[in-house]
Amino acid sequence: MRLFLLVVFCTLIFNCEDKHSKKKTPTATIDSTQLKTETFKANTDTASEAKEEPFLLTKDNAMEFFLHYEKEHKENKVRIVTDFGNIDILLFNETKFHRANFIYLIKKGYFDNTQFYRVIDNYIIQGGSTDDRDVMKKRRYIGKYLLPTDTKRGFRHDRGVISMPSSDIENPYKLASPYEFFITLRDVYQLDGDYTIFGKVISGLEVADKIAKVETDDGDWPHDNVYIRKVEILE
């Protein structure tokens, strides 16, 4: 009987220790440049072991993240590099969340090897998406989120502005798809109020015009892919 009780007691102790060793307590680490939440660490019960989890943007944390991010990252001039030439963009400080989002994605290397996937002559060229699976993987590592429209800053869809399209999901409030953008090639004021203008072309608008003239299929996708080789920050 004593031997039986001893075995039961040892078994209980072993099980408790085993469960305790598997328990993890996530703690947020602080980084002054990225909302102080760029990396979360899941700690085991031993202080010497820690597992790092990637920070993902979500519908719940994106706005707070960019509220802090835009204060630390003031860059507002960027260059879109294509095989047709370069397009330089001035990003507006007034639309701070959309500017910050664009800068964040550039620094993550998201736009590299994406495409102008919708082009309409004398109307728009739209970029930031692709049929490349590697780019889709980048989205998964950055996060799934949308941005609210910010349309009351006095900007209009004049020729040469850069604006953010709404998501293609059911979206009555036209929340913006943060990974994509379009550049207008003429005045399209019917878009005012629905889409957020967050910058304008300051050099290379003729490059955008040239891209818009390529042959496309019925869905406005170029027959020969028009790649954005990279987007880089100028200042």
Steps between C-alpha positions, in 0.01 A plus 500: 500500500779742591678415176178571303453840669863587436460420129180711477667792679802494268273480196305807612821697559634403156178603324488838676861574411438394140200733464689784664794460261269534197326816621610822328432857601523747212638843584517804272843647442539875443663652191485880470490494119212262447231564757729314735325182391709380206577170671314300762684240709343188638698402808527152646525448876879511469629855462774395260260375231283729284320449172453805276169538319469734197294813544197502273276794418129437552177696484529546876854638524579660162376852573675524836815362343507759220409779742835439669691394189432822309650706780830312477516463121465834325618401151273635226679461166521161332593357160319223311754322279364327187640373170330800336677751724464653846199670657574729795225563754451762770291355785267737683547551872131584534401137431737370765369147538518431127844662470627297796353181356673557166836571666463194723433272205795646308730429794363147516588455131140418421474679165813342351399289196132585525325615184286767343221249460224731376574766240255711305629753251419861592343388826711317763780254560447285808781315677604308807349161423626206297446137412834412664454272801814636668338844521185347647720341767634847584146614576453213744814603688393867516135448595139527392347843554322788327534877533210744535443760231641847564336712234441842658846651466419715198671274245330406175566228247693725264731349241811359669376431852556169678196356676406183683229268364241340723511132584315260273331333799147603602586851603222759536738755654759463219779418743831520318702198390840595650713296260382667181491845342409674177631803312255713306585598142228762463259688724253244639299698750226235515739309728512783755357407837537126455876449477783652701751715314830476689756646259580625151749431223778759496708340224444226245133542422588431135618157617154432639348612168729258315402211728132575443540446126610136518265236361269339755247221529128552566574547870748785430795279602800556269577213261867543594539554874605851600716453807571741781860398551517684831372802688768694682498791743667819375459714810 
